[in-house]
Amino acid sequence: MSDTHQGGAVATSAPPSVDEGLAPADLAAKYGLSVSGARPGLFEYVRELWSRRHFILAFSSAKLTAQYSQAKLGQVWQVATPS
């Protein structure tokens, strides 16, 4: 930091950033960033899907239970009316 005296006041300036002058693509590569919303390849997608299988099953079961909790036949109603 540098100090500058102006009329008794001290003004300081921050040191230059180590990232100053880098292109956005270089910054992204440096910090391991990827494009937001980019789709993974098929094998990566299947691997991620498999790793989240417990959540997917629990969420779908909870959603069906909540959706058909007021029906007299419950979840059987979903099978009885497959539309």
Biopython code that builds the backbone (N, CA, C, O; Angstrom):
import numpy as np
from Bio.PDB.StructureBuilder import StructureBuilder

atoms = [
    (1, "MET", "N", (0.844, -1.185, 0.000)),
    (1, "MET", "CA", (0.000, 0.000, 0.000)),
    (1, "MET", "C", (0.884, 1.241, 0.000)),
    (1, "MET", "O", (1.990, 1.241, 0.539)),
    (2, "SER", "N", (0.381, 2.263, -0.600)),
    (2, "SER", "CA", (1.137, 3.516, -0.619)),
    (2, "SER", "C", (0.365, 4.559, 0.182)),
    (2, "SER", "O", (-0.866, 4.597, 0.171)),
    (3, "ASP", "N", (1.110, 5.387, 0.865)),
    (3, "ASP", "CA", (0.508, 6.452, 1.670)),
    (3, "ASP", "C", (0.736, 7.779, 0.968)),
    (3, "ASP", "O", (1.833, 8.062, 0.487)),
    (4, "THR", "N", (-0.299, 8.576, 0.916)),
    (4, "THR", "CA", (-0.202, 9.909, 0.335)),
    (4, "THR", "C", (-0.744, 10.894, 1.349)),
    (4, "THR", "O", (-1.856, 10.732, 1.851)),
    (5, "HIS", "N", (0.039, 11.911, 1.646)),
    (5, "HIS", "CA", (-0.382, 12.930, 2.612)),
    (5, "HIS", "C", (-0.935, 14.136, 1.866)),
    (5, "HIS", "O", (-0.230, 14.769, 1.079)),
    (6, "GLN", "N", (-2.204, 14.447, 2.119)),
    (6, "GLN", "CA", (-2.832, 15.610, 1.487)),
    (6, "GLN", "C", (-3.550, 16.404, 2.558)),
    (6, "GLN", "O", (-4.609, 15.999, 3.038)),
    (7, "GLY", "N", (-2.995, 17.493, 2.919)),
    (7, "GLY", "CA", (-3.617, 18.374, 3.900)),
    (7, "GLY", "C", (-3.830, 17.681, 5.241)),
    (7, "GLY", "O", (-4.843, 17.925, 5.897)),
    (8, "GLY", "N", (-2.921, 16.841, 5.656)),
    (8, "GLY", "CA", (-3.027, 16.167, 6.933)),
    (8, "GLY", "C", (-3.769, 14.844, 6.869)),
    (8, "GLY", "O", (-3.720, 14.073, 7.827)),
    (9, "ALA", "N", (-4.457, 14.557, 5.768)),
    (9, "ALA", "CA", (-5.182, 13.298, 5.628)),
    (9, "ALA", "C", (-4.276, 12.267, 4.945)),
    (9, "ALA", "O", (-3.427, 12.605, 4.120)),
    (10, "VAL", "N", (-4.482, 11.019, 5.310)),
    (10, "VAL", "CA", (-3.702, 9.943, 4.724)),
    (10, "VAL", "C", (-4.612, 9.121, 3.816)),
    (10, "VAL", "O", (-5.609, 8.560, 4.270)),
    (11, "ALA", "N", (-4.269, 9.054, 2.552)),
    (11, "ALA", "CA", (-5.035, 8.246, 1.598)),
    (11, "ALA", "C", (-4.209, 7.018, 1.250)),
    (11, "ALA", "O", (-3.014, 7.118, 0.972)),
    (12, "THR", "N", (-4.847, 5.878, 1.268)),
    (12, "THR", "CA", (-4.123, 4.653, 0.935)),
    (12, "THR", "C", (-4.751, 4.028, -0.302)),
    (12, "THR", "O", (-5.959, 4.129, -0.516)),
    (13, "SER", "N", (-3.939, 3.395, -1.094)),
    (13, "SER", "CA", (-4.456, 2.688, -2.265)),
    (13, "SER", "C", (-4.101, 1.215, -2.109)),
    (13, "SER", "O", (-3.040, 0.867, -1.589)),
    (14, "ALA", "N", (-5.007, 0.361, -2.567)),
    (14, "ALA", "CA", (-4.801, -1.081, -2.436)),
    (14, "ALA", "C", (-3.722, -1.527, -3.419)),
    (14, "ALA", "O", (-3.556, -0.932, -4.484)),
    (15, "PRO", "N", (-3.001, -2.563, -3.060)),
    (15, "PRO", "CA", (-1.992, -3.078, -3.979)),
    (15, "PRO", "C", (-2.677, -3.689, -5.198)),
    (15, "PRO", "O", (-3.836, -4.096, -5.114)),
    (16, "PRO", "N", (-1.985, -3.757, -6.314)),
    (16, "PRO", "CA", (-2.608, -4.343, -7.500)),
    (16, "PRO", "C", (-2.975, -5.800, -7.262)),
    (16, "PRO", "O", (-2.266, -6.524, -6.562)),
    (17, "SER", "N", (-4.077, -6.217, -7.845)),
    (17, "SER", "CA", (-4.564, -7.581, -7.692)),
    (17, "SER", "C", (-3.695, -8.528, -8.503)),
    (17, "SER", "O", (-3.197, -8.165, -9.568)),
    (18, "VAL", "N", (-3.515, -9.746, -7.997)),
    (18, "VAL", "CA", (-2.741, -10.748, -8.738)),
    (18, "VAL", "C", (-3.513, -11.197, -9.975)),
    (18, "VAL", "O", (-2.922, -11.746, -10.905)),
    (19, "ASP", "N", (-4.834, -10.969, -9.997)),
    (19, "ASP", "CA", (-5.669, -11.370, -11.123)),
    (19, "ASP", "C", (-5.826, -10.250, -12.154)),
    (19, "ASP", "O", (-6.458, -10.440, -13.193)),
    (20, "GLU", "N", (-5.259, -9.103, -11.866)),
    (20, "GLU", "CA", (-5.426, -7.958, -12.761)),
    (20, "GLU", "C", (-4.780, -8.251, -14.102)),
    (20, "GLU", "O", (-3.636, -8.702, -14.165)),
    (21, "GLY", "N", (-5.514, -7.994, -15.170)),
    (21, "GLY", "CA", (-4.983, -8.183, -16.503)),
    (21, "GLY", "C", (-5.272, -9.553, -17.097)),
    (21, "GLY", "O", (-4.990, -9.780, -18.273)),
    (22, "LEU", "N", (-5.831, -10.477, -16.310)),
    (22, "LEU", "CA", (-6.164, -11.796, -16.844)),
    (22, "LEU", "C", (-7.485, -11.745, -17.589)),
    (22, "LEU", "O", (-8.417, -11.048, -17.187)),
    (23, "ALA", "N", (-7.548, -12.484, -18.667)),
    (23, "ALA", "CA", (-8.790, -12.570, -19.449)),
    (23, "ALA", "C", (-9.818, -13.362, -18.651)),
    (23, "ALA", "O", (-9.437, -14.175, -17.808)),
    (24, "PRO", "N", (-11.119, -13.148, -18.891)),
    (24, "PRO", "CA", (-12.147, -13.890, -18.163)),
    (24, "PRO", "C", (-11.983, -15.414, -18.276)),
    (24, "PRO", "O", (-12.199, -16.130, -17.298)),
    (25, "ALA", "N", (-11.608, -15.903, -19.442)),
    (25, "ALA", "CA", (-11.415, -17.352, -19.616)),
    (25, "ALA", "C", (-10.263, -17.849, -18.749)),
    (25, "ALA", "O", (-10.333, -18.945, -18.191)),
    (26, "ASP", "N", (-9.200, -17.045, -18.632)),
    (26, "ASP", "CA", (-8.063, -17.428, -17.797)),
    (26, "ASP", "C", (-8.444, -17.425, -16.322)),
    (26, "ASP", "O", (-8.026, -18.303, -15.567)),
    (27, "LEU", "N", (-9.241, -16.435, -15.908)),
    (27, "LEU", "CA", (-9.714, -16.389, -14.518)),
    (27, "LEU", "C", (-10.580, -17.615, -14.198)),
    (27, "LEU", "O", (-10.445, -18.218, -13.133)),
    (28, "ALA", "N", (-11.465, -17.972, -15.128)),
    (28, "ALA", "CA", (-12.328, -19.136, -14.921)),
    (28, "ALA", "C", (-11.508, -20.399, -14.793)),
    (28, "ALA", "O", (-11.777, -21.224, -13.920)),
    (29, "ALA", "N", (-10.521, -20.566, -15.639)),
    (29, "ALA", "CA", (-9.659, -21.753, -15.570)),
    (29, "ALA", "C", (-8.854, -21.767, -14.267)),
    (29, "ALA", "O", (-8.668, -22.824, -13.665)),
    (30, "LYS", "N", (-8.381, -20.601, -13.835)),
    (30, "LYS", "CA", (-7.585, -20.509, -12.611)),
    (30, "LYS", "C", (-8.376, -20.944, -11.374)),
    (30, "LYS", "O", (-7.839, -21.609, -10.488)),
    (31, "TYR", "N", (-9.659, -20.562, -11.322)),
    (31, "TYR", "CA", (-10.473, -20.853, -10.151)),
    (31, "TYR", "C", (-11.406, -22.050, -10.347)),
    (31, "TYR", "O", (-12.262, -22.302, -9.499)),
    (32, "GLY", "N", (-11.259, -22.783, -11.438)),
    (32, "GLY", "CA", (-12.032, -24.007, -11.656)),
    (32, "GLY", "C", (-13.506, -23.764, -11.932)),
    (32, "GLY", "O", (-14.343, -24.586, -11.558)),
    (33, "LEU", "N", (-13.840, -22.663, -12.573)),
    (33, "LEU", "CA", (-15.232, -22.334, -12.867)),
    (33, "LEU", "C", (-15.646, -22.924, -14.209)),
    (33, "LEU", "O", (-14.817, -23.144, -15.093)),
    (34, "SER", "N", (-16.932, -23.174, -14.340)),
    (34, "SER", "CA", (-17.452, -23.672, -15.608)),
    (34, "SER", "C", (-18.660, -22.834, -16.007)),
    (34, "SER", "O", (-19.166, -22.039, -15.214)),
    (35, "VAL", "N", (-19.109, -23.016, -17.225)),
    (35, "VAL", "CA", (-20.235, -22.257, -17.737)),
    (35, "VAL", "C", (-21.501, -22.647, -16.975)),
    (35, "VAL", "O", (-21.804, -23.831, -16.831)),
    (36, "SER", "N", (-22.227, -21.659, -16.496)),
    (36, "SER", "CA", (-23.467, -21.912, -15.776)),
    (36, "SER", "C", (-24.505, -22.461, -16.737)),
    (36, "SER", "O", (-24.731, -21.892, -17.805)),
    (37, "GLY", "N", (-25.133, -23.560, -16.363)),
    (37, "GLY", "CA", (-26.167, -24.142, -17.197)),
    (37, "GLY", "C", (-25.642, -25.065, -18.276)),
    (37, "GLY", "O", (-26.422, -25.586, -19.073)),
    (38, "ALA", "N", (-24.326, -25.281, -18.320)),
    (38, "ALA", "CA", (-23.766, -26.177, -19.331)),
    (38, "ALA", "C", (-24.181, -27.605, -19.013)),
    (38, "ALA", "O", (-24.153, -28.020, -17.855)),
    (39, "ARG", "N", (-24.560, -28.348, -20.027)),
    (39, "ARG", "CA", (-24.996, -29.722, -19.819)),
    (39, "ARG", "C", (-23.810, -30.666, -19.800)),
    (39, "ARG", "O", (-22.918, -30.563, -20.642)),
    (40, "PRO", "N", (-23.796, -31.588, -18.841)),
    (40, "PRO", "CA", (-22.702, -32.562, -18.822)),
    (40, "PRO", "C", (-22.896, -33.599, -19.921)),
    (40, "PRO", "O", (-23.976, -33.700, -20.504)),
    (41, "GLY", "N", (-21.864, -34.358, -20.198)),
    (41, "GLY", "CA", (-21.975, -35.440, -21.159)),
    (41, "GLY", "C", (-22.881, -36.540, -20.616)),
    (41, "GLY", "O", (-23.269, -36.514, -19.447)),
    (42, "LEU", "N", (-23.215, -37.499, -21.464)),
    (42, "LEU", "CA", (-24.157, -38.548, -21.087)),
    (42, "LEU", "C", (-23.662, -39.362, -19.896)),
    (42, "LEU", "O", (-24.420, -39.602, -18.955)),
    (43, "PHE", "N", (-22.402, -39.789, -19.925)),
    (43, "PHE", "CA", (-21.890, -40.627, -18.841)),
    (43, "PHE", "C", (-21.802, -39.856, -17.521)),
    (43, "PHE", "O", (-22.086, -40.405, -16.457)),
    (44, "GLU", "N", (-21.412, -38.593, -17.595)),
    (44, "GLU", "CA", (-21.366, -37.749, -16.386)),
    (44, "GLU", "C", (-22.774, -37.543, -15.838)),
    (44, "GLU", "O", (-22.977, -37.577, -14.624)),
    (45, "TYR", "N", (-23.753, -37.330, -16.728)),
    (45, "TYR", "CA", (-25.139, -37.143, -16.312)),
    (45, "TYR", "C", (-25.668, -38.393, -15.606)),
    (45, "TYR", "O", (-26.308, -38.295, -14.559)),
    (46, "VAL", "N", (-25.402, -39.557, -16.176)),
    (46, "VAL", "CA", (-25.866, -40.814, -15.578)),
    (46, "VAL", "C", (-25.195, -41.029, -14.227)),
    (46, "VAL", "O", (-25.833, -41.502, -13.286)),
    (47, "ARG", "N", (-23.911, -40.684, -14.123)),
    (47, "ARG", "CA", (-23.197, -40.834, -12.844)),
    (47, "ARG", "C", (-23.802, -39.920, -11.783)),
    (47, "ARG", "O", (-24.001, -40.345, -10.644)),
    (48, "GLU", "N", (-24.097, -38.673, -12.142)),
    (48, "GLU", "CA", (-24.714, -37.744, -11.191)),
    (48, "GLU", "C", (-26.121, -38.197, -10.811)),
    (48, "GLU", "O", (-26.522, -38.096, -9.651)),
    (49, "LEU", "N", (-26.856, -38.689, -11.784)),
    (49, "LEU", "CA", (-28.211, -39.182, -11.528)),
    (49, "LEU", "C", (-28.169, -40.360, -10.551)),
    (49, "LEU", "O", (-28.978, -40.437, -9.625)),
    (50, "TRP", "N", (-27.228, -41.266, -10.764)),
    (50, "TRP", "CA", (-27.099, -42.432, -9.882)),
    (50, "TRP", "C", (-26.705, -42.009, -8.464)),
    (50, "TRP", "O", (-27.178, -42.598, -7.492)),
    (51, "SER", "N", (-25.860, -41.012, -8.341)),
    (51, "SER", "CA", (-25.443, -40.567, -7.011)),
    (51, "SER", "C", (-26.577, -39.883, -6.253)),
    (51, "SER", "O", (-26.534, -39.784, -5.027)),
    (52, "ARG", "N", (-27.592, -39.413, -6.977)),
    (52, "ARG", "CA", (-28.732, -38.745, -6.337)),
    (52, "ARG", "C", (-29.979, -39.612, -6.288)),
    (52, "ARG", "O", (-31.069, -39.107, -6.021)),
    (53, "ARG", "N", (-29.839, -40.906, -6.540)),
    (53, "ARG", "CA", (-30.994, -41.803, -6.623)),
    (53, "ARG", "C", (-31.798, -41.859, -5.327)),
    (53, "ARG", "O", (-33.022, -41.973, -5.381)),
    (54, "HIS", "N", (-31.156, -41.784, -4.176)),
    (54, "HIS", "CA", (-31.882, -41.842, -2.902)),
    (54, "HIS", "C", (-32.794, -40.629, -2.742)),
    (54, "HIS", "O", (-33.932, -40.750, -2.289)),
    (55, "PHE", "N", (-32.280, -39.458, -3.118)),
    (55, "PHE", "CA", (-33.103, -38.252, -3.045)),
    (55, "PHE", "C", (-34.270, -38.333, -4.020)),
    (55, "PHE", "O", (-35.395, -37.973, -3.672)),
    (56, "ILE", "N", (-34.011, -38.802, -5.235)),
    (56, "ILE", "CA", (-35.061, -38.883, -6.259)),
    (56, "ILE", "C", (-36.189, -39.790, -5.790)),
    (56, "ILE", "O", (-37.362, -39.444, -5.935)),
    (57, "LEU", "N", (-35.849, -40.944, -5.232)),
    (57, "LEU", "CA", (-36.875, -41.875, -4.750)),
    (57, "LEU", "C", (-37.644, -41.298, -3.560)),
    (57, "LEU", "O", (-38.868, -41.412, -3.500)),
    (58, "ALA", "N", (-36.940, -40.688, -2.627)),
    (58, "ALA", "CA", (-37.610, -40.110, -1.459)),
    (58, "ALA", "C", (-38.516, -38.952, -1.858)),
    (58, "ALA", "O", (-39.631, -38.832, -1.350)),
    (59, "PHE", "N", (-38.044, -38.101, -2.763)),
    (59, "PHE", "CA", (-38.844, -36.953, -3.198)),
    (59, "PHE", "C", (-40.093, -37.400, -3.935)),
    (59, "PHE", "O", (-41.182, -36.889, -3.672)),
    (60, "SER", "N", (-39.954, -38.344, -4.851)),
    (60, "SER", "CA", (-41.127, -38.788, -5.610)),
    (60, "SER", "C", (-42.135, -39.495, -4.715)),
    (60, "SER", "O", (-43.342, -39.341, -4.899)),
    (61, "SER", "N", (-41.653, -40.264, -3.755)),
    (61, "SER", "CA", (-42.554, -40.939, -2.827)),
    (61, "SER", "C", (-43.302, -39.925, -1.958)),
    (61, "SER", "O", (-44.507, -40.052, -1.745)),
    (62, "ALA", "N", (-42.584, -38.928, -1.462)),
    (62, "ALA", "CA", (-43.220, -37.900, -0.630)),
    (62, "ALA", "C", (-44.235, -37.091, -1.434)),
    (62, "ALA", "O", (-45.299, -36.739, -0.923)),
    (63, "LYS", "N", (-43.907, -36.798, -2.689)),
    (63, "LYS", "CA", (-44.825, -36.031, -3.529)),
    (63, "LYS", "C", (-46.105, -36.819, -3.790)),
    (63, "LYS", "O", (-47.200, -36.262, -3.712)),
    (64, "LEU", "N", (-45.979, -38.103, -4.099)),
    (64, "LEU", "CA", (-47.164, -38.919, -4.338)),
    (64, "LEU", "C", (-48.004, -39.072, -3.073)),
    (64, "LEU", "O", (-49.233, -39.025, -3.126)),
    (65, "THR", "N", (-47.341, -39.251, -1.953)),
    (65, "THR", "CA", (-48.068, -39.373, -0.687)),
    (65, "THR", "C", (-48.859, -38.101, -0.402)),
    (65, "THR", "O", (-50.023, -38.171, -0.006)),
    (66, "ALA", "N", (-48.244, -36.953, -0.599)),
    (66, "ALA", "CA", (-48.933, -35.684, -0.355)),
    (66, "ALA", "C", (-50.057, -35.454, -1.357)),
    (66, "ALA", "O", (-51.115, -34.936, -1.000)),
    (67, "GLN", "N", (-49.831, -35.835, -2.595)),
    (67, "GLN", "CA", (-50.817, -35.595, -3.642)),
    (67, "GLN", "C", (-52.078, -36.425, -3.433)),
    (67, "GLN", "O", (-53.181, -35.935, -3.673)),
    (68, "TYR", "N", (-51.935, -37.659, -2.996)),
    (68, "TYR", "CA", (-53.078, -38.557, -2.862)),
    (68, "TYR", "C", (-53.475, -38.814, -1.407)),
    (68, "TYR", "O", (-54.186, -39.780, -1.129)),
    (69, "SER", "N", (-53.036, -37.980, -0.487)),
    (69, "SER", "CA", (-53.371, -38.194, 0.921)),
    (69, "SER", "C", (-54.854, -37.956, 1.203)),
    (69, "SER", "O", (-55.402, -38.545, 2.135)),
    (70, "GLN", "N", (-55.507, -37.105, 0.418)),
    (70, "GLN", "CA", (-56.913, -36.806, 0.650)),
    (70, "GLN", "C", (-57.852, -37.763, -0.095)),
    (70, "GLN", "O", (-59.052, -37.786, 0.180)),
    (71, "ALA", "N", (-57.321, -38.546, -1.028)),
    (71, "ALA", "CA", (-58.155, -39.492, -1.772)),
    (71, "ALA", "C", (-58.478, -40.691, -0.883)),
    (71, "ALA", "O", (-57.643, -41.117, -0.085)),
    (72, "LYS", "N", (-59.661, -41.223, -1.015)),
    (72, "LYS", "CA", (-60.072, -42.344, -0.163)),
    (72, "LYS", "C", (-59.257, -43.600, -0.431)),
    (72, "LYS", "O", (-59.007, -44.390, 0.480)),
    (73, "LEU", "N", (-58.847, -43.781, -1.666)),
    (73, "LEU", "CA", (-58.051, -44.960, -1.990)),
    (73, "LEU", "C", (-56.550, -44.690, -1.896)),
    (73, "LEU", "O", (-55.748, -45.603, -2.092)),
    (74, "GLY", "N", (-56.165, -43.468, -1.604)),
    (74, "GLY", "CA", (-54.755, -43.136, -1.459)),
    (74, "GLY", "C", (-53.988, -43.299, -2.756)),
    (74, "GLY", "O", (-54.483, -42.918, -3.817)),
    (75, "GLN", "N", (-52.787, -43.858, -2.693)),
    (75, "GLN", "CA", (-51.946, -43.989, -3.868)),
    (75, "GLN", "C", (-52.469, -45.022, -4.849)),
    (75, "GLN", "O", (-52.056, -45.026, -6.008)),
    (76, "VAL", "N", (-53.378, -45.910, -4.411)),
    (76, "VAL", "CA", (-53.969, -46.872, -5.323)),
    (76, "VAL", "C", (-54.766, -46.119, -6.395)),
    (76, "VAL", "O", (-54.913, -46.608, -7.515)),
    (77, "TRP", "N", (-55.276, -44.936, -6.057)),
    (77, "TRP", "CA", (-56.052, -44.145, -6.988)),
    (77, "TRP", "C", (-55.222, -43.773, -8.216)),
    (77, "TRP", "O", (-55.762, -43.668, -9.317)),
    (78, "GLN", "N", (-53.920, -43.574, -8.037)),
    (78, "GLN", "CA", (-53.058, -43.235, -9.147)),
    (78, "GLN", "C", (-52.996, -44.392, -10.153)),
    (78, "GLN", "O", (-52.980, -44.154, -11.361)),
    (79, "VAL", "N", (-52.963, -45.607, -9.681)),
    (79, "VAL", "CA", (-52.940, -46.772, -10.555)),
    (79, "VAL", "C", (-54.310, -46.986, -11.188)),
    (79, "VAL", "O", (-54.404, -47.382, -12.350)),
    (80, "ALA", "N", (-55.359, -46.729, -10.436)),
    (80, "ALA", "CA", (-56.713, -46.938, -10.947)),
    (80, "ALA", "C", (-57.070, -45.921, -12.036)),
    (80, "ALA", "O", (-57.864, -46.229, -12.925)),
    (81, "THR", "N", (-56.502, -44.726, -11.979)),
    (81, "THR", "CA", (-56.754, -43.711, -12.996)),
    (81, "THR", "C", (-55.421, -43.269, -13.613)),
    (81, "THR", "O", (-54.856, -42.261, -13.188)),
    (82, "PRO", "N", (-54.913, -44.001, -14.598)),
    (82, "PRO", "CA", (-53.574, -43.727, -15.132)),
    (82, "PRO", "C", (-53.501, -42.570, -16.123)),
    (82, "PRO", "O", (-52.594, -42.557, -16.956)),
    (83, "SER", "N", (-54.400, -41.609, -16.074)),
    (83, "SER", "CA", (-54.338, -40.491, -17.030)),
    (83, "SER", "C", (-53.526, -39.344, -16.520)),
    (83, "SER", "O", (-53.382, -38.334, -17.210)),
]
sb = StructureBuilder()
sb.init_structure("model")
sb.init_model(0)
sb.init_chain("A")
sb.init_seg("    ")
for serial, (resi, resn, name, xyz) in enumerate(atoms, 1):
    if name == "N":
        sb.init_residue(resn, " ", resi, " ")
    sb.init_atom(name, np.array(xyz, "f"), 0.0, 1.0, " ", f" {name:<3s}", serial, name[0])
structure = sb.get_structure()
